[in-house]
Amino acid sequence: MIIAALPAFNEEANIAQLVLKTQQYVDKVVVVDDGSTDMTAAIAERLGAHVVQHPKNKGYGAALRTCFETARKLDADVMVILDSDGQHDPAYIPQFLTALKESQADVVIGSRFLDKNHKNGIPKWRIVGMKVLDISTNLGGNMSVTDSQSGYRAYGRRAIEAIKIDNPDMGAGSEILLQIQEKQLQVAEIPINVRYDLENTSSKNPVRHGFGVLGSIVNVIAEKRPMLYIGLPGLVLIMIGFYFGLTLLRLYNQSGYFSLPYTLLAGFFVIVGVLGVFISLVLNVISRLLREREA
């Protein structure tokens, strides 16, 4: 079974058209109504969509979690997730399905940046923020995708079964990519165009959203790979501290002058570095225990 899942919050103005368009390409449309206070759920249900309602607004990540849970309950072979605000065109769904099959990928991402000649009308300052998040996600997940923040994605059965979302908010998209690397799932991308000429396409301040996602990425990275991303920098800081300490001793031996700045620098870098190494060791033990518990 091929399903399309639409996370929705107060989208009564768009949901009917989107459900009708999407039904042309899939076996079932699932609408996850994240605590809407309007007619979103009623309209979608009337049009034949499978509607799952949250009693209150829980956030985008929580809606994605319900999408995956519902896909597992429906025993879906493929799930395509797209936004319900009209920015994503359901006509791309056949291309997602073709890419899943031909590339033998587990996840296909619709990228706004894969085709460099394609103009999406994205403000340049937003592109800069997106690229910062792309770099952070790619480093954390040891992967290379051009649009880590794209919400238009297709998931095969292996991905549907494997991905378990914890982040309740917008950082869930990056969390999924980090899980993809951890669970050794295969990723492909296709070029898409996203509409930015629509009003009220996001209820979040984009700057706050960006920092929130970046914070989520850092938290996940720190939890999954503390030795690499906290312990290793800690060791580097310790070495820098030793360098200042040796410079201090050499200066004192040559001139008898005891440099307070070098002393403070050496102490600062060594203390912070040791603290980083200690924290990474503790987080590594906790992370290993959690993985053993999940297994």
Backbone bond lengths (Angstrom), bond angles and torsions (degrees), N, CA, C in turn:
res aa  C-N    CA-C-N  psi(-1)  N-CA   C-N-CA  omega(-1)  CA-C   N-CA-C  phi
1 M - - - 1.458 - - 1.531 110.40 -
2 I 1.307 116.24 135.76 1.459 122.23 176.30 1.518 108.14 -107.02
3 I 1.324 116.41 124.52 1.457 120.44 179.75 1.525 109.89 -122.18
4 A 1.315 115.41 155.80 1.466 122.39 170.68 1.515 106.89 -117.43
5 A 1.325 116.79 130.49 1.458 121.50 -178.16 1.521 109.30 -112.53
6 L 1.327 115.77 131.23 1.458 121.93 -176.63 1.520 109.91 -121.67
7 P 1.328 119.04 101.15 1.466 119.97 171.02 1.526 108.83 -66.36
8 A 1.328 117.44 131.26 1.466 119.05 -173.65 1.516 111.30 -140.53
9 F 1.325 114.62 140.65 1.471 120.91 174.23 1.527 108.13 -142.09
10 N 1.325 115.87 110.42 1.468 122.32 -179.70 1.533 112.10 52.73
11 E 1.326 115.50 57.35 1.470 121.37 -177.73 1.528 111.75 -116.64
12 E 1.333 117.22 35.70 1.466 119.39 -177.51 1.527 112.35 -61.94
13 A 1.323 117.49 -24.57 1.468 120.28 -179.57 1.520 112.45 -74.98
14 N 1.331 117.74 -23.30 1.455 121.43 -174.05 1.519 114.48 -115.72
15 I 1.325 117.83 -22.11 1.458 120.38 -166.19 1.522 113.23 -65.25
16 A 1.336 118.42 -36.64 1.468 120.57 -177.32 1.522 110.89 -62.46
17 Q 1.326 116.26 -51.83 1.464 120.59 -178.49 1.526 110.74 -61.21
18 L 1.335 116.41 -40.63 1.456 120.18 -177.57 1.527 111.51 -68.33
19 V 1.318 117.00 -42.93 1.466 120.36 178.67 1.522 110.40 -61.26
20 L 1.321 117.32 -46.36 1.462 121.21 -178.79 1.527 111.84 -63.00
21 K 1.325 116.91 -41.69 1.462 120.03 178.30 1.527 111.67 -66.23
22 T 1.333 115.13 -42.82 1.464 120.00 -175.51 1.516 111.68 -69.05
23 Q 1.318 117.54 -33.45 1.462 121.36 -179.26 1.523 112.55 -60.21
24 Q 1.327 118.31 -19.77 1.461 121.50 179.51 1.527 112.50 -68.87
25 Y 1.338 116.69 -21.55 1.461 119.73 -169.36 1.523 114.17 -115.43
26 V 1.324 118.40 -9.16 1.467 120.65 -175.75 1.525 110.27 -132.57
27 D 1.337 115.05 168.62 1.466 120.11 178.64 1.524 112.23 -79.89
28 K 1.327 115.92 -30.86 1.462 119.13 -178.27 1.522 109.54 -151.67
29 V 1.320 115.60 139.12 1.462 121.72 174.39 1.521 108.51 -103.70
30 V 1.336 115.61 127.43 1.466 122.09 177.83 1.523 108.03 -109.57
31 V 1.305 116.73 125.70 1.459 121.60 175.51 1.522 108.22 -111.10
32 V 1.323 116.03 118.11 1.466 121.16 175.78 1.518 107.13 -96.68
33 D 1.321 115.65 103.67 1.458 121.59 -177.56 1.526 108.52 -86.47
34 D 1.334 115.88 108.33 1.466 121.33 -173.54 1.532 111.30 -88.33
35 G 1.332 115.23 65.60 1.464 119.94 175.22 1.501 114.55 72.31
36 S 1.332 118.20 33.42 1.467 120.93 179.87 1.531 111.23 -62.68
37 T 1.321 114.75 148.18 1.465 120.25 177.16 1.527 111.40 -106.14
38 D 1.350 116.30 6.15 1.462 120.18 179.20 1.531 109.38 -111.35
39 M 1.318 117.44 -154.50 1.463 122.79 -174.61 1.536 113.34 -95.31
40 T 1.321 118.11 17.28 1.460 121.47 -176.58 1.525 112.02 -52.31
41 A 1.318 116.86 -53.89 1.463 121.01 -176.13 1.523 111.59 -63.99
42 A 1.313 116.79 -43.82 1.468 120.98 -177.46 1.521 111.27 -63.27
43 I 1.320 117.00 -42.97 1.468 121.12 -179.99 1.528 110.40 -64.32
44 A 1.330 116.04 -47.02 1.460 120.11 -178.58 1.529 110.96 -62.25
45 E 1.301 117.05 -42.91 1.464 120.85 -179.81 1.522 111.11 -65.32
46 R 1.319 116.54 -39.34 1.460 121.10 179.73 1.527 110.98 -63.03
47 L 1.320 116.72 -30.12 1.464 121.36 -178.80 1.528 112.82 -88.61
48 G 1.329 116.86 5.01 1.457 120.55 175.23 1.508 116.03 96.22
49 A 1.329 118.23 6.58 1.459 120.66 178.04 1.523 110.45 -75.20
50 H 1.316 115.65 151.49 1.466 122.02 172.66 1.529 106.39 -83.96
51 V 1.321 117.57 111.43 1.461 121.65 -172.60 1.522 110.57 -104.97
52 V 1.322 115.54 130.39 1.465 122.56 172.77 1.521 106.63 -118.99
53 Q 1.322 117.04 125.42 1.461 121.11 -174.98 1.523 112.14 -110.50
54 H 1.320 115.87 136.30 1.462 121.76 167.63 1.537 107.56 -90.87
55 P 1.321 117.51 136.31 1.469 119.03 -179.41 1.522 113.18 -63.70
56 K 1.327 116.90 -24.85 1.464 121.66 176.54 1.519 108.81 -146.07
57 N 1.320 116.29 164.51 1.455 121.25 -179.46 1.521 110.31 -68.58
58 K 1.325 116.43 120.41 1.469 121.72 -176.56 1.521 113.07 -109.76
59 G 1.330 117.70 -15.74 1.454 120.09 -179.54 1.520 111.99 113.90
60 Y 1.343 114.41 160.66 1.462 121.06 -175.53 1.525 111.85 -61.51
61 G 1.321 116.83 -42.26 1.464 119.61 -179.66 1.518 112.03 -63.16
62 A 1.332 116.69 -39.09 1.467 120.45 177.54 1.524 110.45 -64.87
63 A 1.339 116.96 -37.34 1.460 120.03 177.21 1.536 110.70 -65.84
64 L 1.332 117.09 -40.50 1.460 119.95 176.38 1.521 111.11 -62.92
65 R 1.330 116.15 -39.96 1.465 119.69 177.96 1.527 110.69 -58.21
66 T 1.331 115.98 -43.07 1.462 120.18 178.26 1.520 111.12 -66.33
67 C 1.337 117.47 -34.56 1.466 120.43 175.63 1.523 110.75 -57.81
68 F 1.322 116.69 -47.86 1.467 120.38 -179.05 1.526 111.16 -67.80
69 E 1.316 117.06 -41.28 1.465 120.00 178.43 1.524 111.10 -61.76
70 T 1.329 116.59 -41.62 1.462 121.09 179.27 1.520 110.83 -66.87
71 A 1.339 117.23 -40.53 1.468 120.76 178.17 1.525 110.75 -60.39
72 R 1.337 116.74 -40.14 1.466 119.45 178.03 1.524 110.81 -66.58
73 K 1.325 117.78 -40.32 1.469 121.04 179.31 1.529 110.91 -64.89
74 L 1.317 117.16 -35.69 1.458 121.60 -179.44 1.528 112.01 -83.71
75 D 1.346 116.31 -2.97 1.470 121.92 -179.02 1.533 110.66 57.27
76 A 1.327 115.96 45.86 1.460 121.43 -177.53 1.526 111.18 -73.09
77 D 1.320 115.56 141.60 1.468 121.26 173.94 1.522 110.92 -84.53
78 V 1.337 115.97 -34.28 1.469 122.05 -179.79 1.519 108.35 -140.53
79 M 1.325 115.72 139.81 1.464 121.17 173.29 1.520 108.73 -128.62
80 V 1.320 115.80 124.92 1.462 121.54 173.28 1.523 107.48 -104.84
81 I 1.329 116.60 125.77 1.463 121.08 177.93 1.522 108.89 -108.19
82 L 1.332 116.32 128.09 1.453 121.04 176.44 1.527 109.75 -140.42
83 D 1.319 115.07 155.52 1.463 120.28 -177.79 1.527 110.34 -68.90
84 S 1.320 115.70 153.03 1.469 120.84 -177.33 1.522 112.71 -101.57
85 D 1.333 116.99 11.55 1.466 119.08 -178.10 1.528 113.28 -96.86
86 G 1.331 116.80 4.79 1.451 120.28 177.41 1.513 115.37 94.73
87 Q 1.327 118.15 -3.66 1.463 120.23 -178.93 1.526 112.37 -72.57
88 H 1.338 117.15 -29.72 1.460 121.59 -177.43 1.524 110.31 -100.59
89 D 1.309 115.82 131.41 1.459 121.96 -178.54 1.536 109.35 -90.26
90 P 1.330 119.01 118.63 1.467 121.39 178.77 1.524 113.45 -60.09
91 A 1.330 118.04 -18.34 1.462 120.96 -179.33 1.527 112.46 -62.46
92 Y 1.338 117.91 -15.68 1.471 120.71 176.68 1.530 112.29 -78.15
93 I 1.320 118.38 -12.98 1.464 120.97 -173.91 1.532 112.50 -55.16
94 P 1.335 120.88 -45.24 1.466 119.35 176.92 1.523 113.48 -56.60
95 Q 1.337 117.22 -35.00 1.465 119.80 178.34 1.529 111.23 -68.45
96 F 1.337 116.16 -37.62 1.462 119.35 175.35 1.530 110.59 -61.27
97 L 1.326 116.19 -45.50 1.463 120.68 -178.03 1.524 111.12 -64.44
98 T 1.327 116.58 -40.08 1.461 120.76 177.82 1.521 110.71 -64.07
99 A 1.343 116.56 -42.79 1.473 120.56 -179.80 1.516 111.20 -64.55
100 L 1.332 117.36 -39.84 1.466 120.30 177.13 1.523 110.81 -58.43
101 K 1.321 116.01 -43.22 1.460 120.93 -176.18 1.520 112.14 -75.03
102 E 1.323 116.84 -49.28 1.463 120.25 -173.12 1.522 113.10 -72.98
103 S 1.328 116.65 -35.56 1.469 119.38 -179.20 1.519 112.07 -89.97
104 Q 1.343 116.62 -5.48 1.464 122.48 -176.56 1.529 111.04 53.26
105 A 1.325 114.66 37.58 1.464 120.36 179.43 1.523 109.91 -87.13
106 D 1.322 114.94 160.32 1.463 121.46 174.42 1.524 110.77 -94.52
107 V 1.336 115.42 -26.32 1.466 121.44 179.77 1.517 109.16 -138.21
108 V 1.318 116.16 134.81 1.466 121.23 174.16 1.526 108.17 -120.48
109 I 1.325 115.90 126.66 1.459 122.25 -178.29 1.521 109.33 -105.00
110 G 1.319 116.24 133.21 1.451 120.59 172.81 1.511 109.64 -83.22
111 S 1.320 117.39 111.85 1.462 121.82 -173.24 1.518 112.06 -100.48
112 R 1.326 115.53 131.44 1.457 121.86 175.02 1.517 112.28 -80.68
113 F 1.340 117.16 -8.50 1.462 120.91 -172.86 1.525 113.38 -121.59
114 L 1.329 117.48 1.08 1.462 119.71 -177.37 1.520 111.43 -67.29
115 D 1.333 116.29 -40.79 1.462 121.14 176.14 1.520 107.92 -94.31
116 K 1.332 116.09 105.29 1.469 120.57 -174.51 1.528 112.15 -67.83
117 N 1.334 116.70 -18.11 1.453 119.89 179.22 1.526 112.64 -89.71
118 H 1.340 114.68 -3.13 1.469 118.74 -176.88 1.525 109.06 -90.72
119 K 1.303 116.99 127.09 1.453 122.01 -179.43 1.527 109.52 -100.44
120 N 1.325 116.35 120.76 1.455 121.01 -178.90 1.520 113.38 -99.63
121 G 1.318 117.45 -6.78 1.448 119.27 -177.89 1.519 113.39 72.95
122 I 1.325 117.06 22.81 1.460 120.33 179.59 1.528 108.58 -79.89
123 P 1.335 118.32 130.65 1.468 119.91 176.10 1.527 110.91 -56.53
124 K 1.325 116.12 141.10 1.466 120.15 -175.21 1.524 112.22 -60.41
125 W 1.331 117.33 -36.56 1.462 119.02 -178.68 1.523 110.77 -66.96
126 R 1.340 117.30 -29.19 1.460 120.11 176.43 1.517 110.87 -74.20
127 I 1.343 115.96 -34.87 1.460 119.42 177.62 1.522 110.02 -61.48
128 V 1.339 116.81 -42.13 1.468 120.64 178.70 1.531 110.10 -58.99
129 G 1.327 116.01 -46.22 1.465 119.49 179.00 1.513 112.11 -62.57
130 M 1.331 116.39 -40.90 1.468 120.20 179.03 1.524 111.11 -62.68
131 K 1.325 116.28 -40.08 1.458 119.53 -178.28 1.532 111.68 -68.33
132 V 1.332 116.49 -34.01 1.467 119.28 174.80 1.528 109.86 -61.60
133 L 1.335 116.29 -43.48 1.459 120.64 178.99 1.528 110.97 -68.53
134 D 1.337 117.06 -36.07 1.465 120.08 176.84 1.524 110.78 -61.55
135 I 1.343 116.18 -47.31 1.464 120.46 -179.02 1.522 110.38 -61.81
136 S 1.336 116.76 -43.81 1.465 120.85 -179.41 1.522 111.13 -62.80
137 T 1.327 116.16 -44.34 1.461 120.13 -179.80 1.525 111.43 -66.86
138 N 1.327 116.76 -42.84 1.461 120.06 -179.79 1.520 111.86 -64.83
139 L 1.330 116.88 -38.98 1.461 119.82 177.18 1.524 110.71 -66.25
140 G 1.320 115.63 -44.82 1.455 119.49 -178.16 1.511 112.87 -67.74
141 G 1.337 116.62 -34.65 1.455 120.15 -177.83 1.516 113.91 -99.17
142 N 1.333 117.29 2.49 1.460 121.82 -179.95 1.534 110.12 51.41
143 M 1.327 116.17 49.10 1.454 121.27 -178.29 1.515 109.11 -137.16
144 S 1.320 116.00 -178.28 1.460 120.25 179.78 1.519 109.06 -142.70
145 V 1.325 116.40 95.02 1.460 121.50 174.67 1.522 108.03 -121.25
146 T 1.315 115.95 150.97 1.461 120.14 -175.19 1.522 112.97 -89.22
147 D 1.346 117.61 -14.85 1.467 120.19 -176.60 1.527 109.57 -147.60
148 S 1.322 115.22 77.82 1.469 120.16 -176.59 1.516 112.63 -68.54
149 Q 1.335 118.05 -19.10 1.456 121.02 -176.02 1.527 113.26 -98.20
150 S 1.306 116.89 5.91 1.464 119.62 178.48 1.526 110.35 -66.32
151 G 1.330 115.59 132.35 1.459 119.88 177.46 1.515 112.89 -92.98
152 Y 1.326 117.43 -1.61 1.457 121.87 -179.11 1.526 107.78 -98.09
153 R 1.333 116.53 104.31 1.457 121.12 -174.40 1.527 110.46 -143.59
154 A 1.332 115.24 156.46 1.458 121.64 173.74 1.523 108.82 -121.88
155 Y 1.324 115.76 140.11 1.463 121.92 -177.36 1.524 110.02 -125.09
156 G 1.326 115.88 130.22 1.450 120.79 173.93 1.522 110.99 -81.28
157 R 1.338 116.13 179.38 1.463 120.30 -174.81 1.529 112.62 -60.15
158 R 1.340 117.43 -42.43 1.471 119.81 -179.04 1.528 110.82 -59.70
159 A 1.314 116.19 -42.61 1.464 120.11 179.99 1.526 111.00 -68.33
160 I 1.323 116.66 -40.94 1.468 120.28 179.46 1.526 110.35 -59.04
161 E 1.316 116.15 -41.39 1.470 120.60 -178.81 1.530 112.19 -73.83
162 A 1.329 116.87 -32.53 1.463 119.93 -170.30 1.527 114.18 -87.85
163 I 1.324 117.41 -33.09 1.468 120.34 -169.95 1.526 110.67 -81.86
164 K 1.323 115.74 125.20 1.459 123.41 177.21 1.530 107.87 -126.62
165 I 1.312 117.47 116.78 1.464 122.35 -172.27 1.523 111.15 -94.62
166 D 1.334 115.95 131.25 1.463 121.90 176.38 1.523 111.88 -105.24
167 N 1.343 115.89 -38.02 1.469 119.99 -175.86 1.527 110.09 -67.91
168 P 1.338 118.38 123.68 1.460 120.04 -177.13 1.525 114.01 -82.89
169 D 1.336 117.99 -6.04 1.460 118.98 -172.92 1.526 111.04 -120.78
170 M 1.336 116.71 -152.95 1.458 121.82 -171.30 1.523 113.87 -69.02
171 G 1.322 118.04 -16.13 1.461 120.69 177.86 1.515 113.15 -71.12
172 A 1.333 117.59 -5.51 1.465 121.19 -178.37 1.520 112.13 -61.90
173 G 1.334 117.32 -33.65 1.459 120.09 179.98 1.517 112.29 -60.75
174 S 1.327 116.36 -43.74 1.469 120.25 177.22 1.517 111.05 -72.25
175 E 1.323 117.04 -35.73 1.468 120.23 177.34 1.531 110.14 -59.11
176 I 1.322 116.83 -40.79 1.460 120.75 179.08 1.525 110.11 -60.91
177 L 1.334 117.56 -44.44 1.459 120.46 -179.35 1.524 111.57 -64.12
178 L 1.325 117.18 -38.13 1.459 119.79 177.49 1.521 110.83 -66.41
179 Q 1.334 116.99 -35.61 1.465 120.16 175.93 1.529 111.19 -68.97
180 I 1.319 116.59 -34.37 1.460 120.56 178.07 1.523 110.74 -58.02
181 Q 1.341 116.13 -44.79 1.459 119.91 178.92 1.527 110.39 -66.78
182 E 1.312 116.29 -43.12 1.467 120.93 -177.49 1.529 111.27 -63.13
183 K 1.323 116.91 -37.05 1.467 121.24 -177.33 1.522 112.60 -95.62
184 Q 1.336 116.02 7.85 1.463 123.48 174.37 1.532 112.06 58.14
185 L 1.318 116.00 45.37 1.453 121.82 174.81 1.526 109.46 -90.04
186 Q 1.318 116.34 151.76 1.456 121.56 -177.16 1.535 110.39 -94.20
187 V 1.342 115.46 139.15 1.458 121.52 -176.25 1.525 110.84 -120.86
188 A 1.322 115.24 140.41 1.467 121.62 172.31 1.524 107.54 -132.76
189 E 1.336 115.81 164.10 1.464 120.76 178.57 1.522 109.97 -131.64
190 I 1.327 115.38 150.32 1.457 121.28 171.06 1.527 107.74 -129.76
191 P 1.317 118.02 150.41 1.476 119.56 178.56 1.525 110.95 -77.15
192 I 1.323 116.26 136.23 1.463 121.42 175.67 1.524 109.09 -134.96
193 N 1.313 114.87 164.26 1.446 121.52 172.41 1.525 107.92 -114.43
194 V 1.312 116.70 140.31 1.467 122.36 -179.11 1.521 108.40 -121.41
195 R 1.309 116.32 137.67 1.462 120.10 -178.22 1.526 110.63 -81.48
196 Y 1.336 115.38 131.78 1.462 121.17 175.64 1.524 111.37 -121.85
197 D 1.336 114.77 14.52 1.461 118.84 179.28 1.530 111.53 -98.87
198 L 1.342 116.41 13.31 1.461 121.15 -179.70 1.517 110.45 -98.38
199 E 1.312 116.35 149.77 1.460 120.99 177.76 1.514 110.36 -91.42
200 N 1.340 114.91 151.23 1.466 121.84 174.60 1.519 112.35 56.60
201 T 1.336 116.25 45.25 1.461 119.40 178.91 1.514 112.79 -87.39
202 S 1.316 117.84 -6.18 1.456 120.40 177.31 1.514 109.68 -150.80
203 S 1.338 115.03 136.93 1.460 119.93 179.03 1.518 111.68 -93.06
204 K 1.345 117.01 2.27 1.455 121.26 -176.34 1.517 110.87 -109.56
205 N 1.339 115.04 142.85 1.444 120.09 170.13 1.524 108.46 -63.38
206 P 1.363 119.44 124.75 1.458 120.69 -174.16 1.523 113.79 -62.17
207 V 1.340 118.13 -33.36 1.467 120.35 178.45 1.529 109.80 -68.39
208 R 1.328 116.19 -47.29 1.467 120.21 178.51 1.522 110.43 -62.84
209 H 1.321 114.68 -39.74 1.462 119.45 177.93 1.519 110.62 -60.84
210 G 1.343 116.98 -45.93 1.457 120.86 -178.86 1.514 112.63 -60.81
211 F 1.324 116.67 -46.56 1.468 119.49 178.96 1.520 111.13 -66.04
212 G 1.341 116.32 -34.75 1.462 119.45 178.14 1.514 111.81 -64.27
213 V 1.347 116.15 -43.72 1.460 120.35 178.48 1.520 110.64 -64.94
214 L 1.341 116.81 -44.19 1.467 120.40 179.43 1.522 110.47 -60.32
215 G 1.345 116.90 -42.11 1.461 119.93 177.48 1.515 111.71 -61.95
216 S 1.327 116.93 -38.99 1.465 121.08 178.51 1.529 110.93 -64.64
217 I 1.341 116.16 -41.29 1.463 119.94 178.98 1.523 110.57 -62.07
218 V 1.335 115.48 -45.66 1.462 120.07 179.78 1.529 110.61 -61.07
219 N 1.329 116.84 -41.75 1.471 120.28 179.80 1.521 111.46 -62.56
220 V 1.335 116.25 -43.77 1.461 119.89 -179.44 1.524 110.65 -66.08
221 I 1.342 116.02 -43.25 1.461 120.10 179.10 1.524 110.57 -60.76
222 A 1.331 115.72 -44.28 1.469 119.88 -179.47 1.513 111.18 -63.26
223 E 1.330 116.43 -34.54 1.466 120.19 -179.18 1.519 111.74 -75.67
224 K 1.343 116.73 -40.87 1.458 120.39 -173.97 1.521 112.71 -83.52
225 R 1.340 118.01 -36.39 1.460 121.29 -175.13 1.526 111.20 -134.18
226 P 1.311 117.60 60.75 1.468 119.63 -175.61 1.525 113.47 -65.85
227 M 1.338 117.93 -34.12 1.462 119.61 -178.19 1.526 111.18 -66.40
228 L 1.340 115.70 -37.91 1.460 119.58 -177.49 1.517 112.03 -76.71
229 Y 1.347 117.29 -43.36 1.458 120.40 -170.66 1.532 114.14 -99.37
230 I 1.334 117.72 -8.93 1.465 120.61 174.90 1.523 110.46 -122.70
231 G 1.343 115.73 -47.32 1.470 119.63 -177.76 1.515 113.01 -65.27
232 L 1.342 117.39 -46.20 1.465 120.61 -178.82 1.527 112.05 -63.36
233 P 1.343 119.02 -47.76 1.475 118.28 174.31 1.529 111.93 -58.97
234 G 1.346 116.16 -34.27 1.464 118.92 177.30 1.515 111.81 -61.24
235 L 1.328 116.49 -42.23 1.466 120.35 178.22 1.528 110.98 -64.38
236 V 1.327 116.20 -38.88 1.470 120.15 177.97 1.533 110.24 -62.14
237 L 1.334 116.90 -42.14 1.462 120.41 178.76 1.523 111.27 -64.33
238 I 1.325 116.10 -38.99 1.467 119.26 177.35 1.523 110.71 -61.50
239 M 1.328 116.95 -42.99 1.469 120.89 178.84 1.527 110.82 -63.11
240 I 1.328 116.39 -39.28 1.470 119.43 177.30 1.523 109.93 -63.79
241 G 1.339 115.96 -40.96 1.460 120.15 177.64 1.522 111.96 -61.61
242 F 1.354 116.42 -41.79 1.463 120.38 177.70 1.527 111.00 -63.81
243 Y 1.346 115.75 -36.11 1.466 119.32 178.59 1.525 110.44 -61.60
244 F 1.330 116.91 -46.62 1.463 120.01 178.25 1.529 110.77 -65.29
245 G 1.345 116.77 -35.23 1.454 120.01 178.18 1.517 112.13 -65.26
246 L 1.348 116.92 -42.61 1.457 120.73 178.20 1.526 111.29 -66.96
247 T 1.340 115.34 -38.13 1.460 119.28 176.39 1.520 110.75 -62.39
248 L 1.335 116.00 -39.59 1.466 121.07 177.25 1.526 111.16 -61.63
249 L 1.339 117.21 -45.74 1.467 120.91 -179.23 1.525 111.36 -65.73
250 R 1.340 115.97 -40.61 1.462 119.61 179.85 1.534 110.47 -64.49
251 L 1.319 116.77 -41.82 1.453 120.75 178.38 1.521 111.35 -64.26
252 Y 1.324 116.06 -39.39 1.462 120.20 -179.36 1.532 110.84 -68.34
253 N 1.348 116.76 -40.20 1.467 120.19 -179.67 1.519 111.65 -67.32
254 Q 1.336 116.84 -33.78 1.454 120.62 -176.13 1.529 112.80 -81.23
255 S 1.327 116.40 -36.75 1.463 118.73 -172.49 1.526 114.32 -125.49
256 G 1.338 115.79 -10.29 1.455 118.51 -176.83 1.522 112.77 76.61
257 Y 1.349 116.10 6.98 1.468 120.27 -179.15 1.532 110.13 -91.59
258 F 1.335 115.90 126.86 1.466 121.29 179.05 1.530 107.92 -99.16
259 S 1.350 115.40 109.91 1.464 120.99 -174.49 1.532 111.20 -85.83
260 L 1.335 115.52 115.18 1.464 119.81 177.01 1.532 112.01 -66.03
261 P 1.350 120.60 -42.43 1.473 120.22 178.09 1.518 112.92 -57.82
262 Y 1.354 117.02 -44.52 1.465 119.10 178.57 1.530 111.19 -64.26
263 T 1.314 116.47 -36.00 1.469 120.63 178.37 1.524 110.97 -63.23
264 L 1.347 114.99 -45.87 1.466 119.17 -179.65 1.529 111.23 -65.40
265 L 1.341 116.50 -41.55 1.463 119.68 179.29 1.526 111.45 -64.02
266 A 1.323 116.41 -45.13 1.461 119.71 179.72 1.521 110.75 -61.56
267 G 1.319 116.68 -45.25 1.461 120.37 180.00 1.513 112.34 -63.97
268 F 1.335 115.72 -42.47 1.470 119.82 -178.03 1.528 111.07 -62.27
269 F 1.341 116.88 -50.54 1.462 119.70 -176.23 1.529 111.92 -66.65
270 V 1.313 117.47 -38.52 1.470 120.01 179.45 1.527 110.58 -66.87
271 I 1.323 117.25 -44.47 1.468 120.21 -178.48 1.526 111.40 -64.55
272 V 1.339 115.93 -46.96 1.475 119.13 179.70 1.526 110.53 -64.92
273 G 1.329 117.13 -39.89 1.467 120.45 179.15 1.513 112.19 -64.39
274 V 1.318 117.08 -45.19 1.469 120.76 178.45 1.529 110.47 -62.17
275 L 1.327 115.96 -40.56 1.461 120.28 177.83 1.533 110.67 -61.96
276 G 1.342 116.59 -42.35 1.461 120.33 178.77 1.517 112.28 -62.62
277 V 1.340 116.45 -43.70 1.464 120.58 178.67 1.525 110.51 -63.20
278 F 1.325 116.42 -43.04 1.470 120.51 179.73 1.526 111.12 -62.21
279 I 1.344 116.50 -46.13 1.471 120.44 179.67 1.524 110.64 -62.41
280 S 1.335 116.85 -41.21 1.467 119.69 -179.66 1.520 111.31 -63.39
281 L 1.329 117.05 -38.26 1.471 120.24 178.03 1.521 111.45 -64.65
282 V 1.336 115.47 -42.42 1.469 119.58 179.33 1.530 110.38 -65.06
283 L 1.354 116.54 -46.75 1.461 120.33 179.88 1.526 111.61 -64.09
284 N 1.317 116.99 -35.24 1.462 120.55 179.14 1.523 111.08 -64.21
285 V 1.332 116.26 -41.76 1.469 120.35 177.64 1.527 110.49 -64.76
286 I 1.341 116.03 -44.57 1.472 120.09 179.84 1.525 110.21 -63.21
287 S 1.322 117.20 -43.70 1.460 121.32 -179.28 1.522 110.99 -62.60
288 R 1.340 116.82 -41.88 1.459 120.20 179.17 1.528 111.39 -65.26
289 L 1.334 116.88 -40.73 1.457 120.55 178.44 1.526 111.46 -64.20
290 L 1.341 116.11 -39.77 1.475 119.87 178.25 1.514 111.42 -64.96
291 R 1.350 116.90 -40.55 1.463 119.77 178.95 1.525 111.06 -65.26
292 E 1.336 115.80 -40.51 1.488 119.28 178.20 1.515 110.41 -64.85
293 R 1.333 116.60 -37.03 1.459 120.35 179.71 1.522 111.38 -67.39
294 E 1.371 116.26 -40.82 1.460 120.57 178.81 1.513 111.54 -66.61
295 A 1.364 115.59 -35.07 1.463 119.67 179.44 1.519 111.11 -69.17
